[in-house]
Amino acid sequence: MHIISKSTYIKGEQCVKALYMYKKHPYLRDKLSIEKRAKFKRGTDVGVLARTYFPGGVNMTPASPSLFGKMFEKTMQNLNNPNINVMYEAIFIYNDTLIMLDILVRDGDKWRAIEVKSSLSLSETYYQDAALQYYVLDGCKVPISDMQLMYVNENYVKEHDIDINKLFVFKSVKEYAIQQLQEIDKKVNFFKEITNLNNAPRINIGTQCFRPYTCEFLGHCWKRVPNDSFLKTTALSDEEMFSIYNNGTQDNFRFKKLLNPLSLGMNQIDALEQDTFYINYKTFYNTIGKKTDSIAFLNLLFYRPAIPILDGHKPYQEIILAFSILSNQDDETIYWDCFNDYSKMEEGLNLLTEILKRFEKVVYFSAQNINSLMNRYKILESKEISFKIINLKDVLKESDFYNKKTKFDFSLKTIYEGIFPSEEIFEHSRIILNATSDNELERCLVRDDMEMENKYLQKTYKHLIG
Ligand code: SF4
């Protein structure tokens, strides 16, 4: 049975304690957020489509983890079977390390190995992934003509059917992988030793808990960190604060002596200790502009499919799926969606433009810059509405809004729960998952959720504006 896999190797690279915990105590992992579930779904969609670039392959995915060994044997047999030219999820095991290769294609008397990525660009982690795959293939003595990363072409524009040959681009990483062979061998052996330990390695919490990924053992490792710890502020850089914390200064009282009494960090710690929030109201009022009752709270729902759906669209280009507008004056809501026919998006945008013209101010909350999206779809061409759209997120960022949850997640949910601590609201990603679900019942939940989210936005705005 294998000990190391691609995911455990990546964990080990980030933190050997995470690797140990994953192997020995996986039940201590944090619950998967809705946002992460959405990301996994996106990766799977692209992976399935990528296979059609090399059709007719044999799928080697085992029916259960206990069959990995058997499927490895089968994969090795298939290499010598002249009737098999393509394998999906081919399984190889070397030095107790298992890989499932996305696509393996016969190339003369050698094989071309391909790892599929659903992104528009390649990160260091992807190179590492591919190098690990190559290490195992090399160990299994598979003759490899090339090791490639296959990813999404940012310049692709959909016209009629998806042109699979233009949607993907390839990057050879064989040379890089060859250079990494010795280093990977050392790491694999070290990671194997870690998994043989009787107890988890002693590793202090640090910046690795969030880079390159948010670790799934935060709940376990951070359980002794007090709720009001200075680590949850941005008083100093993370490197400085973890160093201070791990060197024994763990209480706010001593930490505050290191800060300028008039600094933002000091305000943040005060907010933490009083379980409230901090905001620079002067900046807030200056940025938000003059008071009015003629406000539309806008909830614009869009998503960015990796594989374009509409003609003329590029990968990850936004599709506006729905909007909900709450009028502050009469508390009436107008709702529109195009879940069943995305090509109706233009109609919805025209309707949106007409409605927004009735208001003096439009307030929304989004991680995305809706202004640039609206510009692209020409919503802001009308001078009547172009100067009154406010992203509350930007205004609050500028006004140094802070509470104990906002350092790691500056969302409407964390801001709202910081202002109204007795209330807990749902994650925005829930709406996107339901809106893009194949299940009609789930799509029906979106309208209520969008209206509810607008109420949260209105309540937040009103509370802050006073
Ligand atoms: S939470 Fe931090 S210290 Fe704990 S396992 Fe994860 S990365 Fe390592």
Residues whose N, C-alpha, C, O or C-beta is under 5 A from the ligand:
A	BS01	SF4	C15 K17 A18 I203 N204 I205 Q208 C209 C215 F217 L218 C221
